[in-house]
Amino acid sequence: MTAGRGRPEHTAARPSWRCRACGAPWPCSSARLRLIVEYRGNRPTLMMYLNAMMADAAADLPERPDEPARSDLAFRFLAWARSR
């Protein structure tokens, strides 16, 4: 997928779960913003989507000492999107 002018969108590159556009752990800040806009008014569905993505990431990402623990995935995928 591209975001115009040949640039990739801020989507997850699997199995690394890094952003295709900026290389940050996905969801990167740009992906988070896009998701908030896309799911505006429907936070429960956003949380279900992110939970499914987190489960896929947990299956794809190996446990390695140099990488964050899988338990950190909940913070990475869900904490930012919880309603306040």
DOTORMI-703779 format. One record per residue: x, y, z of N, C-alpha, C, O in turn. Coordinates in nm, 3 decimals, m for minus. Layout:
% DOTORMI-703779
n_x, n_y, n_z, ca_x, ca_y, ca_z, c_x, c_y, c_z, o_x, o_y, o_z
X, Y, Z, X, Y, Z, X, Y, Z, X, Y, Z
...
//
This chain:
% DOTORMI-703779
n_x, n_y, n_z, ca_x, ca_y, ca_z, c_x, c_y, c_z, o_x, o_y, o_z
0.083, m0.118, 0.000, 0.000, 0.000, 0.000, 0.088, 0.125, 0.000, 0.194, 0.129, 0.062
0.041, 0.223, m0.069, 0.118, 0.347, m0.072, 0.029, 0.465, m0.037, m0.092, 0.463, m0.057
0.092, 0.566, 0.016, 0.019, 0.686, 0.057, 0.051, 0.799, m0.039, 0.095, 0.906, 0.004
0.031, 0.778, m0.165, 0.057, 0.881, m0.264, 0.205, 0.900, m0.289, 0.287, 0.880, m0.199
0.239, 0.939, m0.408, 0.376, 0.967, m0.449, 0.473, 0.855, m0.417, 0.592, 0.880, m0.396
0.424, 0.731, m0.412, 0.511, 0.616, m0.393, 0.557, 0.591, m0.250, 0.639, 0.503, m0.226
0.505, 0.669, m0.155, 0.542, 0.648, m0.016, 0.452, 0.543, 0.046, 0.331, 0.542, 0.021
0.509, 0.454, 0.127, 0.424, 0.353, 0.191, 0.337, 0.415, 0.299, 0.372, 0.517, 0.359
0.223, 0.351, 0.324, 0.135, 0.394, 0.432, 0.192, 0.348, 0.565, 0.281, 0.263, 0.570
0.140, 0.404, 0.671, 0.183, 0.367, 0.806, 0.107, 0.242, 0.849, 0.019, 0.246, 0.935
0.144, 0.130, 0.787, 0.084, 0.001, 0.818, 0.194, m0.092, 0.868, 0.313, m0.066, 0.850
0.153, m0.199, 0.932, 0.249, m0.293, 0.990, 0.312, m0.381, 0.884, 0.243, m0.436, 0.797
0.443, m0.393, 0.892, 0.516, m0.489, 0.808, 0.533, m0.615, 0.893, 0.599, m0.614, 0.997
0.473, m0.721, 0.847, 0.481, m0.846, 0.922, 0.592, m0.932, 0.867, 0.612, m0.934, 0.745
0.665, m1.002, 0.947, 0.640, m1.035, 1.087, 0.711, m0.945, 1.188, 0.708, m0.973, 1.308
0.774, m0.837, 1.142, 0.851, m0.752, 1.235, 0.762, m0.658, 1.316, 0.803, m0.612, 1.423
0.643, m0.629, 1.267, 0.551, m0.533, 1.329, 0.614, m0.397, 1.344, 0.596, m0.328, 1.444
0.690, m0.358, 1.241, 0.744, m0.223, 1.228, 0.662, m0.153, 1.122, 0.609, m0.216, 1.031
0.653, m0.021, 1.133, 0.578, 0.058, 1.036, 0.649, 0.055, 0.901, 0.771, 0.073, 0.893
0.574, 0.033, 0.795, 0.631, 0.031, 0.660, 0.684, 0.168, 0.618, 0.777, 0.177, 0.538
0.626, 0.274, 0.671, 0.664, 0.409, 0.630, 0.779, 0.467, 0.711, 0.872, 0.524, 0.655
0.773, 0.452, 0.845, 0.872, 0.520, 0.929, 0.963, 0.426, 1.007, 1.062, 0.470, 1.065
0.931, 0.298, 1.010, 1.015, 0.200, 1.077, 0.996, 0.191, 1.228, 1.062, 0.111, 1.293
0.906, 0.272, 1.283, 0.880, 0.268, 1.427, 0.795, 0.145, 1.459, 0.728, 0.091, 1.371
0.797, 0.100, 1.584, 0.708, m0.009, 1.621, 0.563, 0.029, 1.589, 0.518, 0.139, 1.622
0.491, m0.064, 1.525, 0.354, m0.036, 1.487, 0.261, m0.072, 1.600, 0.282, m0.175, 1.664
0.159, 0.009, 1.631, 0.116, 0.128, 1.559, 0.199, 0.250, 1.596, 0.209, 0.287, 1.713
0.258, 0.312, 1.496, 0.336, 0.433, 1.515, 0.241, 0.550, 1.540, 0.119, 0.534, 1.533
0.295, 0.666, 1.569, 0.208, 0.780, 1.600, 0.118, 0.817, 1.482, 0.003, 0.856, 1.503
0.168, 0.807, 1.360, 0.084, 0.838, 1.243, m0.028, 0.735, 1.228, m0.141, 0.771, 1.195
0.002, 0.608, 1.250, m0.101, 0.505, 1.242, m0.205, 0.524, 1.352, m0.324, 0.504, 1.329
m0.160, 0.562, 1.471, m0.254, 0.586, 1.581, m0.351, 0.698, 1.545, m0.471, 0.687, 1.567
m0.298, 0.805, 1.491, m0.383, 0.917, 1.452, m0.484, 0.874, 1.346, m0.602, 0.907, 1.356
m0.438, 0.801, 1.246, m0.528, 0.753, 1.140, m0.636, 0.663, 1.198, m0.752, 0.672, 1.159
m0.599, 0.575, 1.291, m0.696, 0.484, 1.352, m0.799, 0.559, 1.436, m0.917, 0.526, 1.433
m0.754, 0.659, 1.511, m0.847, 0.739, 1.592, m0.950, 0.808, 1.501, m1.069, 0.812, 1.534
m0.903, 0.861, 1.389, m0.994, 0.927, 1.295, m1.088, 0.823, 1.231, m1.208, 0.845, 1.221
m1.031, 0.712, 1.188, m1.110, 0.609, 1.120, m1.219, 0.550, 1.211, m1.330, 0.522, 1.165
m1.187, 0.532, 1.338, m1.281, 0.470, 1.432, m1.348, 0.572, 1.523, m1.400, 0.536, 1.628
m1.348, 0.698, 1.484, m1.411, 0.803, 1.564, m1.554, 0.764, 1.597, m1.631, 0.725, 1.508
m1.590, 0.773, 1.723, m1.724, 0.740, 1.765, m1.749, 0.591, 1.782, m1.861, 0.551, 1.814
m1.647, 0.508, 1.760, m1.664, 0.364, 1.772, m1.542, 0.303, 1.840, m1.478, 0.213, 1.785
m1.512, 0.352, 1.958, m1.392, 0.305, 2.029, m1.397, 0.155, 2.060, m1.292, 0.090, 2.052
m1.512, 0.095, 2.095, m1.511, m0.050, 2.119, m1.462, m0.131, 1.998, m1.389, m0.228, 2.014
m1.502, m0.089, 1.879, m1.456, m0.160, 1.759, m1.307, m0.138, 1.737, m1.237, m0.231, 1.696
m1.258, m0.018, 1.764, m1.114, 0.008, 1.755, m1.039, m0.084, 1.851, m0.938, m0.143, 1.814
m1.088, m0.098, 1.974, m1.022, m0.183, 2.072, m1.023, m0.329, 2.028, m0.925, m0.401, 2.048
m1.134, m0.375, 1.967, m1.139, m0.512, 1.917, m1.037, m0.532, 1.804, m0.969, m0.634, 1.800
m1.028, m0.435, 1.714, m0.932, m0.442, 1.604, m0.789, m0.448, 1.659, m0.710, m0.532, 1.617
m0.757, m0.358, 1.752, m0.622, m0.354, 1.807, m0.589, m0.481, 1.885, m0.476, m0.528, 1.884
m0.688, m0.536, 1.953, m0.666, m0.662, 2.026, m0.633, m0.775, 1.929, m0.546, m0.858, 1.957
m0.702, m0.779, 1.815, m0.672, m0.880, 1.713, m0.532, m0.861, 1.656, m0.460, m0.958, 1.633
m0.495, m0.735, 1.631, m0.360, m0.707, 1.580, m0.254, m0.746, 1.683, m0.148, m0.798, 1.646
m0.281, m0.720, 1.811, m0.188, m0.756, 1.917, m0.169, m0.908, 1.923, m0.058, m0.956, 1.943
m0.277, m0.983, 1.907, m0.268, m1.129, 1.908, m0.184, m1.177, 1.790, m0.103, m1.268, 1.805
m0.202, m1.117, 1.674, m0.120, m1.153, 1.558, 0.027, m1.120, 1.583, 0.115, m1.199, 1.550
0.053, m1.005, 1.642, 0.192, m0.966, 1.672, 0.254, m1.062, 1.772, 0.370, m1.100, 1.757
0.179, m1.102, 1.872, 0.232, m1.196, 1.972, 0.269, m1.328, 1.907, 0.367, m1.392, 1.946
0.192, m1.370, 1.808, 0.223, m1.494, 1.737, 0.343, m1.478, 1.645, 0.421, m1.572, 1.627
0.360, m1.358, 1.586, 0.468, m1.335, 1.490, 0.602, m1.305, 1.555, 0.707, m1.347, 1.506
0.599, m1.233, 1.666, 0.724, m1.186, 1.727, 0.784, m1.292, 1.817, 0.717, m1.341, 1.909
0.909, m1.328, 1.793, 0.973, m1.427, 1.880, 1.013, m1.365, 2.013, 1.036, m1.244, 2.021
1.021, m1.445, 2.115, 1.072, m1.399, 2.245, 1.225, m1.393, 2.232, 1.291, m1.494, 2.210
1.279, m1.271, 2.246, 1.424, m1.252, 2.240, 1.466, m1.157, 2.351, 1.393, m1.064, 2.383
1.583, m1.180, 2.409, 1.627, m1.093, 2.518, 1.647, m0.947, 2.477, 1.636, m0.858, 2.560
1.677, m0.922, 2.349, 1.703, m0.786, 2.304, 1.577, m0.713, 2.260, 1.585, m0.597, 2.220
1.461, m0.777, 2.267, 1.334, m0.718, 2.227, 1.244, m0.701, 2.349, 1.258, m0.773, 2.448
1.151, m0.607, 2.342, 1.055, m0.594, 2.453, 0.976, m0.724, 2.471, 0.950, m0.795, 2.374
0.939, m0.752, 2.592, 0.863, m0.874, 2.622, 0.725, m0.867, 2.557, 0.672, m0.759, 2.533
0.670, m0.983, 2.528, 0.536, m0.987, 2.469, 0.434, m0.922, 2.561, 0.333, m0.868, 2.514
0.459, m0.925, 2.690, 0.365, m0.861, 2.783, 0.359, m0.711, 2.760, 0.260, m0.647, 2.798
0.462, m0.653, 2.700, 0.461, m0.511, 2.668, 0.372, m0.478, 2.549, 0.344, m0.361, 2.523
0.327, m0.580, 2.478, 0.243, m0.555, 2.361, 0.110, m0.492, 2.399, 0.056, m0.413, 2.322
0.057, m0.524, 2.515, m0.070, m0.464, 2.556, m0.056, m0.313, 2.569, m0.145, m0.238, 2.528
0.054, m0.268, 2.624, 0.076, m0.125, 2.634, 0.091, m0.065, 2.495, 0.031, 0.038, 2.464
0.170, m0.129, 2.412, 0.197, m0.079, 2.276, 0.071, m0.072, 2.190, 0.052, 0.025, 2.117
m0.015, m0.173, 2.199, m0.131, m0.180, 2.112, m0.257, m0.119, 2.171, m0.339, m0.065, 2.096
m0.275, m0.126, 2.301, m0.404, m0.092, 2.359, m0.405, 0.031, 2.449, m0.504, 0.105, 2.449
m0.301, 0.054, 2.524, m0.305, 0.159, 2.626, m0.335, 0.297, 2.569, m0.410, 0.374, 2.630
m0.280, 0.329, 2.456, m0.299, 0.462, 2.397, m0.443, 0.484, 2.350, m0.487, 0.599, 2.340
m0.515, 0.376, 2.320, m0.648, 0.389, 2.260, m0.762, 0.381, 2.361, m0.878, 0.402, 2.325
m0.730, 0.352, 2.484, m0.837, 0.344, 2.585, m0.902, 0.479, 2.603, m0.835, 0.583, 2.597
m1.031, 0.477, 2.624, m1.101, 0.605, 2.645, m1.060, 0.663, 2.779, m1.031, 0.590, 2.875
m1.059, 0.794, 2.785, m1.016, 0.862, 2.906, m1.131, 0.929, 2.971, m1.115, 0.991, 3.076
//
